[in-house]
Amino acid sequence: MSNRDRRRTRRNRRRSTSHAIMNDPGHPTCQEPTTPGGRAMTTSAEPTRSGPAEEFDPHDPSITAENLHTRYDSVRSRCPVSHGSNHGGYWLLTRYADVRSVALNSATFSSAKGVFLPAISERRLPLLEMDDPEHQTYRKILARTFNAVTARKWAPRISEIVNGLVDDFIDDGRADLISQFAEPLPLTVIGEVFGLSPEDRTRVRNDAFEFLACASGSPDAALALDRMLGRWEELVERRRQQPADDLITTLVQADFGEWDGSTAMIARIMFTLSFGGHDTTILVLGSMMLHLARNPDQRRELIGDPELIPSAVDELLRLYAPLHNFRRDATADTTIAETAIKAGEPVLLGWGAANRDPEKFPNPHRADFTRANAREHVTFGAGTHACIGQYLAKTELQTALRILLDRIGEYELDGEPTVTGLTGGGHHHGVERLPVRFTPR
């Protein structure tokens, strides 16, 4: 199956059922929007409520790239802590302050039951689906590889990889910037960081596409995960026999104390890292390049002043989060924005919606490369579970845009791009095809 066929399958199978936005009069209703001071999380109290809750189901197939943020805006303004009745019931947070406060409160909001709604598999995905202190044990070991200092050390090699990819298509004057650029870049980088052979990198890429083609909660997702973990276990066992200077060997030789350091656990860690470091980078890099294709003035601004690229990357990360919702579960009765949340109830953190909250980011749908607080986006999450690979990802994104704009300069669309709504169990959003033409500089 070709990559394009996999992406098409991924779109067609991304959701298990079809649900429209609706009212749920049988469930507690929604508080009208409150002031920022009224949104702070407090201890449990009986809130005052009015008006029916507006339901937003991330698996609703009527959500498209065109209407996604319009629907977020509607829910945020009418019912910022909204209740959904599907998938066993859940709360969706769409305001920045609420999303960030829950992400920072890992004691009250647990990740241990899973971050996908519904769950993809009974197997936990470390570090995503762990609470402290277990989570911190694994994270500290991985932080030796994923930190700002190490990312800077990788920068020259990432530049070489980016230049090599551009070399492959620059003389043609046209390219699909997804299949020829955005896809192979993170795959090559994580392949080298992880110590994977070219053949193993291809398997990782194909596994990611297969996994994303499955809706969360479907039997296919669990079966696909089992197959992929089996392949990772083979790689881990190989490193036990033949150590190398790579991340797998680091984990094999690490001391996890009282926590699980088995081949099966290390395989799950590697799958989680490869999945997170591959697909999300592809999607957001594609969104950035599409934005610059559709906004030539801003593209020329970056070509003329490359020093703006780091701030532009943060602003575009804010606008085009590749992952839109992660689940947490309340461990005790509490309140969010004067809305009562009972112990055991799932809460979806709306990263994509929070990033466009006008109370945090004025004129939120406009890209402003000089926005003072752009770096405060929650695209990489927040708190103890903030994305461990964010430094490496930002290095890749900044390097990719800098070299691409320097070498191909002006470019324009050479056909219709393919942009998704919300796909897969993690509610991913991004670009899957981006044909362009250009005259090399």
Secondary structure by P-SEA (a helix, b strand, c coil): ccaaaaaaaaaaaccccccccccccccccccccccccccccccccccccccbbbbbbccccccccccaaaaaaaaaaccccccccccccccccccaaaaaaaaaccccccccccccccccccccccccccccaaaaaaaaaacccccaaaaaaaaaaaaaaaaaaaaacccccccccccccaaaaaaaaaaaaacccaaaaaaaaaaaaaaaacccccaaaaaaaaaaaaaaaaaaaaaaacccccaaaaaaacccccccccaaaaaaaaaaaaaaacaaaaaaaaaaaaaaaacaaaaaaaaacccaaaaaaaaaaaacccccbbbbbbccccccccccccccbbbbbcaaaaaaccccccccccccccccccccccccccccccccaaaaaaaaaaaaaaaaaaaccbbbbccbbbbbccccccccccccbbbbccccc
